Structure formats: C-alpha cells, structure tokens
Amino acid sequence: MQSDLLLPDNRLRRPLGDLALDLPAAWRDVVQVFLASAPGQNLATHLAARLAAGAEVFPTEPFRALRALTPQTVRAVILGQDPYHGPGEAQGLAFSVAPGVRVPPSLRNIRQELSADLGLALPHSGDLSPWARAGVLLLNTCLTVERDIPASHAKLGWERLTDQLVAVVAAEPQPKVFMLWGAHAQAKAALIREAGGDDHLILASNHPSPLSARRPPVPFLGSRPFSRANDWLQTRGVAAIDWDLSRAKA
C-alpha cells in the first residue's frame, strides 16, 4: 500500500455550490437546479456535516468529468459506480487515477482490454484524462465517497443528478456511444433510450472489477468496447475516438 504522504491530497474541501460555479453553462444549469432542490440541499448538508465531523471525503473535484466537455462535444460516455475510496486515488473521472498512483484492479482490466482490443502500448500512469479531452465523459453514478467505505454516499441524491446529466447528453442528436459496465451503469439504459431514442449505441457488459470481468453473461474482458465504439461512430459520420493513453503523463 502506498503511503498517504506520497499520494496526492484529493480530499473534498469546498461546498458543492462553489464547485458548480465554473462549470460550462449547459452543465452548470443542471447542477445548480439540482443543488437548489430538496434532494440536492439534503446531499450538500450531509457532505458538510461529514466534513465537519472529520470524515475524509473524495475527490477534491466531484464535477471534474464535466469540466473538459459540453453535452454537444461528448462522443462517448463511460459510466462507473462511485469514486475510488482510497486516499489519493479518485480524481473526479470514472476509473481514472492521478499519475504516480498505483493502478487499481478495475483499471488494470480496462487497460488490459484496451491493449488487447486496439493493440495500444500503455503508459505506467492510470490517468484517463486524455479520454476526457477526446470527448469521453467519464462519469460515476455517485460522485463522492468516504475513505475506506465504498458506496458510502450512494442513495444520498447523487444518482438523481447523474440521471439528469445522462439524459441531457442522450438528448443531444449527435450519435454517441454509452458504455455501461456493471449493474449500476446498466440501470441507466432505459433513461438513455427514453431521452435519445435509437440515436445512440449502448454497449453493456459486466463491470471490469476482477470479481466480474470474466464472468457471464457478458464478460468485460473480450468485449472489445473501444473498437466497437469507433466502428459504430464512423459508420455514422462521427470521427473515431483517440483511445491512446500515451498522451497521459507518467
């Protein structure tokens, strides 16, 4: 295990309302409406109380996945469950960790599948931010977590917001690929179809966790999501996604 002293400090410190202020307008409006609602206020109050009690909540930027993109520029969505719960790991992008942080098991399987699917060499870093810059929305269904307690902030209201964000993306007419890995992500399939009809491709498989990556009914390993996404996008006149992670810093 890596020493906390060697890891980036990724604890949440600012109120959610402050963090929403500098989002792109299309996201900011959705987030601010949610935060003004009763579920949003309850969530913000709970987070403030946990921080005041000394809890370590990750990540520093729960809305980071929204910063590099607008709904119009999203070409693919990868849905995770909740952020990594170890210190220094979660960075606000689903499945991604900062340079210098040990690659978690689920991400190791994602990288293994990427290499097998596209033949890409992989850098040491587990940073997936090049994908965000390439038009991939790396969104968890729950956007915060407490240290060493997975799913500790599930069902506190985050899912209502992420449902709305997914619906906004699906309502955009440009064809998009939704990669739904695991049951939590697959629960959004009906929402995607309702908002976007048949305009988008849904690629569903098991979660890349070692517990499920090789299991039926649809093993993650061998599912070739990256090449299938690009093939489908190109048949609809949308540029292929650059999945090459060598642009991430080691």
Protein Blocks (a to p, Z undefined) as FASTA:
>chain_A
ZZfklpccfbdfbdfklmmmmgcfklmmmmmmmmmpmklmmmmmmmmmmmmnopacddfb
lmlmmmmpcfklpcbdcddfbdcfbehkagoighiacehiacdfklmmmmmmmmmmnopa
cdfblcfklmmmnopacddfbfbdcehiahklgoilmmmmmmmmmmmmmmpmbdcdddde
djklmmmmmmmmmmnommbccdddddfbfklmmpcfbdfbhnlmmmmmmmmmmmnopacd
dfbfklpcZZ
